[in-house]
Amino acid sequence: MANAASGMAVHDDCKLKFLELKAKRTYRFIVYKIEEEQKQVIVEKVGEPGQSHDDFAASLPADECRYAIFDFDFVTAENCQKSKIFFIAWSPDTARVRSKMIYASSKDRFKRELDGIQVELQATDPTEMDIDVFKSRAN
């Protein structure tokens, strides 16, 4: 279960919540946190379907790394309603170096556990994941 590179396990709840978001659209977003003591990725927070991108951005800590999934709804140029599942690697410049290293080394393995991610964003400050970035990457 643990990754040889970083030693991180992935709690079953991480996959279950992702599947609920993907299949049933139960959540708008999921924020994941690495518990360093237990050496595993856990679900820190989920956003209700009615919550917005602003609610999602506000749920990420200003000075700590996180992984997140965001179910982005948009309308295409042809006026079709669509959605894309985004994976966000949140690694603010103000986070501890050790934390950034752990998140960076565990990211690919964690992403492999979540089948169905369509777009990946790497963000170090809020402007790198504002709503316009989501819009441009979704098309």
N, C-alpha and C positions, 0 to 999 in steps of 0.2 A: 504494500500500500504506500509506503513512504518513497519519496523520490531520492535516488542516490545523490543527486547534485545538491539538493537543499534539505533533504530529510523531512519534507512536509507531507503530511497525510491530508486527505480531503474528507471532511465530515460528510456522511451520507445526506444530511439535510441540505447541503449545498446543491447536490444534484437533483434532489426531490423538488426543491423550490424552483430551480431552473426549469425543470420539466413542466411544472405547473404554470410558470410564466409562458413557456413556449406553446404548450398544448391548449391550456384553458384560459390563458391571459388573466390569471388570477392576480398578478402583480404588475405594476408599471415598471418597478426597478427592484434590484436586489443589491445590497452592499455586503461585500465579503471582507473579513478581517483575518489576518494570520495571528493565531494565538501562539506566541513564541514559546511559552512554557510547555504547552501540550504538543507543540510542533504540528499544528494542523490548521487548515483553513476552515473557518466557521461562518455562518450567516450572522451578520451584525444587525441588519435592518432590512425590512421589505417595505415597498411603497404600494399603496392601494391603487387600483386601476385609474381612479379619478385624479391622482396626483400628477403634477406637472414636471417639466424639465427643471424649473426653478426649485421645486421641492427636492428633486433628486440632487441638484448641485449643492443645495444647502445641507444635505445629509452627509456630504464628504468632509472629513475634518481638514482644517486649513494646514495642519503641520504633521499629518500622519498619512502613510501610504494605505491604499485600499485597492481591491478589485471591485468592479461593479458591472452589472448587466442592466441595460436600459432598453425597454421595448418602445421604439420610436415610431409613432404614427405620422404619416405624411400623405399629401395628395400630389400625384404626379402631374406633369404638364398636360397629360391626356385626361386629367380630372378623375383619376382612379385612386381610391383609398388604399394605401399600402402600409405595411409596417416592416421594420428591420430590427433585428436584435443586435445591439451593440455591446461589445466587451470593452470596458474602460479600465486601463491600468493607470490609477491615480498615484502619482509619485511627486508630491510638491517639493520644490527646492528647499523648503524649510524642514523637511523630514530628516530624521537621523540617518546618517550614512549607512549604518548597519541595517536599518529597516529597509532602505532603498535596495540594498544588495539582496536581502532575503526575498523581497517581492519580485525583483528582476529575475533571480535564479529560479523561482518557483512558478513563474507566470505560464510558461509553455505547457508544463505538465498539468497545471490547474485548468487551463483552457481546453486541453484534450478531454478532460472529464465532462465538459459541457458541450454536447454535440448539438450544433444548430446556430452557433454564433456566425453572423453574417458580416459584420464590420468590426474592426478593432481600432480603438483610439488609445494613444499614449498621451497623457496630459500631466504637465508639471505646474500649471496654474489654470485658474478658472476660464481664461479666455481661450484656451486650447480645447475646451469642450463646451463652448456655449452653443446655443440653439442653432446658430448659423453654420457651425462646423458640422453638426449632426445633419442639417439639411443638405449641405454640399456633399457629404460622404454617403448619404442614403441613395442618391441618384446614380 
